Amino acid sequence: MTSSVIVGEDEEDQFTKPLGRLSVFFYGVGHMLNDITASCWFTYLLLFLTQIGLSPRDAAIVMLSGQVADGFATIFIGELIDRFGHFKIWHAAGSLLVAISFSSVFGGCLPCSILHNNSLMVETFSYSMFAAIFNIGWAATQVSHMAMVNCITLNSTSRVALTSSRNAFSMVANLGLYAIALVVFGVSKADTKENTEIQYRWIAYSCITVGCLFVVIFLMGTKEPRLRINLRETSRARIPWAYWFRKILYYQVAMVYLLTRLVLNVSQAYLAFFVIDDLQMAQSAKALIPAIIYICSFIVSVMLQEIPWNGKRLKAYYCAGGFIWIFCGVSVMLLPRGINSFMYAISVFIGIANALILVTAISMQSVLIGSELGGCAFVCGSLSFLDKMSCGLALYVLQSHQSGTSPQVDVNMEQSFYFSVTRYGLGLVPAVCSFIGVVVTYFMELDSTIRKPLCQPLLLE
């Protein structure tokens, strides 16, 4: 009896040791396909759909259909993963569905060609259908990849390192998208609807190719988590949903994660509109400014991997990112067209703030889960459900008012600008969400224990 207990303790202690850097790297690249396609989705989908002739409201319907499908899929898939496990199988299946369906989102209206009907109703239905299929696959990949963090290790600092690595490669994926977009927009011109579709089709195919390469690296380099198998039965038993609903921390983390995703997704969706329509910058700016944001986010994400984490530091870094975003939001709201070059400086601070709030918000999920691994996929799925539904509704409401006019406001008697929907989406909404997120974070009670830091050797198998 004594020996079995000792073995169990040794096994559990094995999973509290810090992970090696190579393990962190292989995990980090596993979300690249999702990240690069999601970046294209939030940055260019609304712009693409309006450029090919859909009304702002129809474009919003397409976006909302994808977000709703994603939201419900995360709950369903999270429950299945908690019951049956097999994270890598779910990840591979979701990635395959993403790769197949994403090209159809930006690849033109397939039902229109089959039915020989190019009406706006058929186009809206076609794009909505493929958007929903794409997001179901995206949800399977996201939930399985995010839940794996908690089953790979119990070390809190290594969990943050895994999240930071994932976020760093998310920035790489976004930079890859904007590099591809910069080349495509520079080589070809979107003077007709057909040429516009060709532009975005090349972007979509390139994103899929790059993303799939990293999925293969992830699947080959990452082992199926053994933590569920090796830990005591009480730690890996499936936890009912009601257990989480009784915890105040669950609602606090859910609120912070929801607000963080609203900040990132809404601002990303309206960045290109704001740069081109409100500030009237060059076409290349709709790729250059996002690139600056993601370069800064990448640098910060890499730096965050080297910090020994505890609850107080998670709260402090999240609040720092939130305050930076409030500053950026106010700056966007007040930035006149005549000094649009200041947008490059603002984008640096946006990139820093994005990394701080995203890494810490996702890491708060790991603090919430702790060693209760039987419900890790449900927690990730339920929080993602709130994220997708709220982002979809927010974008639908904003985009539905996109065609409306706004009152003109004079600034310095010479320059003028409009309080447009794009300013609200890029400035006001992120600033307000960041403020609320900081307030909620301040009242959180997180574990303050410092685990062992991430260190060599490269692999601790």
N, C-alpha and C positions, 0 to 999 in steps of 0.2 A: 504493500500500500504506500509506504513511504517513498519507495523508489519511483513509483508512477507519478506521485505528486511532484517530485523533484524534476523528472523529465518534463512534465507539463510546464513547470515554471521556467525551465531552461528554454523550452520551445517558445514560450511567450516572450521571454527576455530577448530571444533572437530577433523578434520583430520590433523591438524597441531600439535596436541598434541603428545608427545612421546609415542611410543608403549610400552606395558609391555613385560617382558622377555619371558613369556609363549607363547605369540603370535609370537614372534621372533623365538622361538624354533620350534613351529609347522610348521612355514613356512620353516625354514632351512632344515628340514629333507625331504622336498618334492622332492628334486632332487637326493636323494640317489641312486635310481635305475639307473637313467641316469649316475650318476657319477661312480658307481662301474663297470657298463658295458663299459662305455667310457674308463675308466682306463685300463680295460682288452683289449679293442679294440686297443688303441694306444700303449700299452706296449708289448702285446704278439701276435697281429694278424700277423704282418709281420714275426715274429720269428716262429710262428706256421705254417704258410703256407709254408715257406721255409723248415721247418723240415719235412713236410709230402711230399715234392717232387716238389712243384711248383717253377718255376724259380723266381728270384728277380723281373723281369719285370711283370710276371703274378700276383705275390703277390701285386705289385704296382697297377695293374689294378683293383684288388679286392678292395683295399683301396680307390682308386680314384672313383670307381662306388658308393661306400657308401657315400663319401664326396659330390659328385655331387648331388645325390638324396637328401641328407640332405640339401644342399644349396638351391635348388629350392623349397623344401618342406617348408622351413622356410618362404620364401616370400609368398607363397600361403596360408599357415596356418596363418601367421601374418595378412594378409588382411581379412581372414574370422573371426578371433578373434576380430579385430577392428569393423567389421560390426555387429557381432552377440553376442560377449561377451562369457559368460559361460566358464570362465577359468578352473574351476575344471573338467568340462566334457571333455574338450580337454586334460587336464592333465591325466585323468583316461584312456581315449581311447589310448593316446600315450603310456602310461605305459603298458597297456595290449598288444599292438602290439610289444613293446620292449621285454616283457617277453616271448612272443610266438616265436619270430623270432631269438632272440639272441642265443638260444641253437642250432639253425640250422647253425649259422655261425661257431661255434666251435664244432658242433656235428657230423661232417663227411658229406660226399657228398650224400645227399638224392637222387637226380636225378641219380647218379651213380648206386645206389642200384636198383632203379626202372627200369632203362634202361639196367642194367647189362653191363655198359660201364664205365671203369675207366680211360679213356683217359684224358690227361691234359686239353684239350679243354672243355670237359664236367665238369671237376672239377672247372676250372676257371669260367665257366658260372654259376655253382651252387652257389659257394661262392659269386660271384658278385651279383647274384639275391637276396640272403638272406641278404647280406650286405646292399643293397639298401632298402629292406623292413625294416630292423632294424633301419636304419638311418631316415626313414620317421617317424616312431613312436617316435624316439628319438627327432626329430625336434618338433613334436607336444607337447611333454612334456616340452622341453626346452623353447620354445617361450611363452607358456602359463604361466609357472612358473616365468620366468624372467619378463614378462610384468606385472604380478600381483603386483610386488613391488611398481610400480607407482600408482596403483589403491587401494592399501591398505592404504597408507598414503601420505600426502604432506610434512611431516616433513623430511628435508634433512638428519639429523643425524639418524633418524630411518630407512630411506631408506638404508643408509650405513650399519646400524646394521643388517638389513635383509640380505643384500648382504654378510656381513661378516659371519653371521650365516650359510648362504648357503655354503660359501666357507669353513668354519670350518667343516661342515658335509661332504663336498666334500673330505676333507682330511681324515675324518673318513672312508669314503667309500673306498678311495684308500688304506688306511692302512688295511682295512678289506680284500681287494683283495689280498694284498701281504702276509697277514697272511694265507689266504686260499692257496695261491700259494706255500708258504713255506712248509706248511703241505703236500700238494699234491706232490710237487717235492721231498720231503724227504721220503714219503711213497712208491711211485711208481717210476719205472724207464722207461724212454722213449727209450728203446732199439730197438723198431720196430715202424713202422708207426701206427699200430693198437694201441699200448700202448701209443704213443704220443697223438692220438685222444682221448683215454680214459682219459688221464691226463687233457687235456683242457676241455673235456666234464664235468668232475667233477667240475672244476673251474667255468665253465659257469653256471651249475645248482646251485651251492652254491651262486654265485653272484645274480642270479635271486631271490632265496629264501630270502636272506637278504634284497635286494632292495625292494621287494614287501611288506615286513613287514613295512618298513618305509613309503611307499606310502599309506598304510592303515592308519597309524598314521597321516600323513599329511591331508588326505581327511576327517578324523574324527575330527581333531582338528582345521582346518582352515575353516573359513566361506568364501563363495563367496564374493569378494570385493563389498562393498556397495557404494564406493566413486563415481562411475559413476552415480548411481541413485540419490544420495543426493546432488551432486553439481549442480550448475547452468547449464542450457542447453548449454551455450557457451563453457563450460569447457569439456563437454562430447561429443560434436558433433564430428563426424568423420572428420579428417583433411586430405586433399588431399596430395598425395605424393610430389607434387611440392613445398608445403610449406617447407618441410625439405630440399629439394634440393637447396633452396635459402639461406640456413643458412650456413655460413662458419664453425660454430662450429660442424655441422653435419659431415662434411668431416674430420675435425680434430679428433673428437671422433671416427669416423669409422676407420681412419688410426691407431690410438692408439690401439683400440680394435683388429683390424686385426693383428697388429704386436705382441700384447700381446699373442694372441692365437697361432701365429706362434712359438713364444718362447716356450710356454708350450707344445704344441702338438708335434712339431718336436723333441724337446729335449727328451720328454717322449718316443717317438717312437724309438729313437736310444740309449736310456740309456742301455737297456739290451744287445744290440749288442756291445756297447762300453765296458761294464764291462766284458763280456765273451770273445769276440773276440780280442779286442785291448789290454786290460789290463790283460787278461787271469786270472781273479780272480775265486774263487770257485763258483760253481753253485748257492749256497745259496746267493751270493752277488747280483744276479739279482732280489732278493726279499728284501734283507736287505737294500741296498742302496736306492731304492725307498721308503722304509718304513721310513728311516731317513729323507728323503726329506719331506714326508707328515706329520711326527710328528712335524717338525719345522714349516711347513706351518699352521698346526692346531693351534699351540700355538700362532703364530703371528696373525692369523685370529681372535682368541678369544680376544686378546689384542686390536685389532683394533675396536672392538665393543664398547669400553668404551671411545672413543675419540670424542669430539664435532667436527663435520666436517664442513669445508667450502672449497671454491674453492682453496685457496692458499695451504691448507693442502693436498688436493687431489693431486695437482701438485707436492708438495714437496715429499710426500711419494712415488708417482709413480717414480719420478726421482731417489730417493734413491734406490728403487728396481731395476731400470734400470742400475744404476752404479754397483750395486752388481752383476748383471747378466753379465755385461761386464767383470768384474774381473773373474767370474766363467768360462766364455767362453774362455778367454785367458788361464786360468789355465788348462782347459781340452785340449786345442790345444797343450800345451807344456808338459803335464804330461807323463813322460816315464813309461814304463811297470815295471821297477825295483823298483819304489816307488809307486806302485798302491794303497797302503794303504792310501795315501793322498786323494783318492777319497771320503773316508768317511767324511773328513773335508770339502771338496768342496761341498758335498751333503747337509751339514748343511746350507751353504750360499745360495745354490740353493733353498732350501725350504723357507728360509726367503724372498728371492727375488720374488719367485712365488706368495706368499701370498700378498706382497705389490703391485705388478703390477696388479694382477688379481682383487683384491677387489677394487682398485682405478679406474681401467679401466672400470669395470662394473658400478661403482658408477657415472662415468662421463656420462653414458647414462641417468641416472636419472636426472642429472643436465641439460642435453640437453632437456629432455622431460618436466621437470618442472611440471606445472599443465595442460599441453596440453595432456590430457589423451586419446583423440580421435585417436591418432596415436602412442600410446605406443607400441602396438604389431608390427606395421610396422617397427618402429625404431629397436626394438629388432630383428625382422626377417631379415631385410635388412642387419644389421651389422653381424648377424650370417651367412647370405648367403656369404658375403665377406670372413668371417672366414673360412667356410667350403671349398669354392672353392680354396682359396689361400693355405690352409693346404694340400688339396688333390693334387694340382699341385706340391707343393714343395716336398711332400713325393714321388710323382711319379717320378719327375726328379732325386731326390737323389737315390731312390731305383733302378732306371733304370741303374745307374752307379755303383751299389753295387758290381758287379762282376769284375769290372775293377781293375787293379793294380795301385798302387801309388808309387811315388818315395820314397826311403828310406832316412832318415835323421839321421845323427849321433848326439848324445847328450852326452857330457862329455867323448867322445872317447870309452865308454864302453856300454852304454845303447842305444838302438835304437827303433824307432817306425815309423809307417807309417802315413802320412797324409791321412787317409782313409775317406770314405764317412761317417762313423759313427762319426769320429772326427768333420767333417764339420757340421753334423746334430746336434751334442750335444754341440759343441763349437762355431764354426764360425757363423752359422745362428742365434742362439739366441743372440750372442753378437752384431752382426750388427743390428738386429731388435730392440734390446734394445736401442742402440745408437740413431737410427732414432726416436723411440718412445719418448725418452727423449727430443730430439730436437723439435718435434711437440708439446709435452706437454708444453714446456717452453713458446711457443708463444700463448697458449690458453688463452682465457679470460673467466674465470668461475666465477659464482656468489660467492661472499665472505661472504654472510650472514650466521651467525651461528644460527642454530635453537636450540630449547630446546634439551638437551641431553636425552639419553635413561635412564629412571629411573623407580622406583616403583610408584604405585602399579603394581602387575604382569599383570593385565588385565585392559585395559581402553576401555570398551565396550560402 
